[in-house]
Amino acid sequence: MTQLATVSIAPAGRMIVAHVAGEVDLSNARDLGAQILEAVPNDSCGLVLDLAETRYLDSAGVRLVFDVAARLRRRGQQLVIAAAEGTPVRRILELTEVARVAELHPDEAQALASVATD
């Protein structure tokens, strides 16, 4: 069985960056969410979810984003999302109003810069 998506985690100051590459759907959203949340320690400011290499995001993937945002918020942390403008993934995030729970930025650098200036 092939792996639809991979997650790589990297620290960036007091933030954690999770790069999600591939396709996020019902078959892998729960496992990806667990991997991502497990990588965010309680003493970090939060998470940048970099979706630049995410080719597909279905409703389970959108729910994953809302769930991660809610869990981080309960811990006093924030979620910031990097997704290039004009991409199908960005359009899905906009249509589902993810901006109500997380800031959207066109790339990882701008997402991290937004946290540094807050």
N, C-alpha and C positions, 0 to 999 in steps of 0.2 A: 504494500500500500504506500502511495506517495504522500509526502507531507505537503499540505496545501499552503501553509504559512509558517514562517519562522519569526522568532522574536530575539533580538539582541539587545542587551541592556548595557548602558554606560552611564557612569556618574558625570555630572556637569555642575560643578560647584555643589550647592545644596539641593540641586534638582537631580532627578533620575531621568534619563532619556531611554525610551523603549522604541526601537525601530521595528516595525512590523512589515515584513515582506511577504507578498503572495496574496492568497485569497482567504478572507475571513467569512465563514458561514456557520450554519447550525452544527456542522460536524466538528468544528474546532474552537468556536468562540469561547466556550466555558473554560477549556484548558488554557487558551491564550490569556484570558482574564486572570486566571489563578496565577500563571507565570508572572504576569505584569505586576499584579498587586503584591505578590511575594517579594518582588525586587525593590519595593519602595519602603525603606525603613521609616520608622515613626519619627525620626529626627530630621528627615528631609523636608524641604518646602513643598515638594509635590512632584509631579510627573509631566514630562513633555512626551506626548504620544506622537511619534513621527510616522505618518502614513504615506510618505513620499513613494515608497516602494510597494504599497498596497494596491493591488490591481482590481480587487473586487471586495465589496462590503455589502452583505445582505442585512435583513432585519435583525438577525441574531448578532451581527457585528455592531449594528447601531445600538442595540440593547446593551451590549458589552460596554460601549462608550458611556452610556448613561449610568450603568452600574458602577463602573470604575469611578466616575465623577462623584457619585453619591457616597461611595465608601471613603474616598479621599476627603471629601467635605466633612464627613463625620469625624475624621482624624485631624481636622484643621489644616488640611493640605489642599492644593489646587491642581487642577488638570488643565493643561494647555495643549492644543493639538496643532500639529504642523501638517498641512495638506495643501498642495499646490492649487491655486485658483484655476478654474477651467477643467479640472479633471473630474471624471465620474464620481470618484470617492468624495471629493470636496462638494460636489453638487448634492449627493445623498446627505451629507452632513448638514448642508444648508436647508434642504427640504424638510429634514426631520428636526430642525431648530436646535441642533446640538449647541449652538452658541448660547443658549439659555443656561447651560451648565459648564461650559468650557470656552475659553477664548480660542478663536481660530486664527491661525497665521499661515502665510504661504510657504514658509520653510522653517527648518529647525533653528537657524540663527536668529530669525525674527521672534520665534516663540521664546527662545531663551532670553533675548534682549528685553522682551516684555516683562519677564519675571524680574530681571535685574533692576528695572526702572520702577517697579511697583513699590 
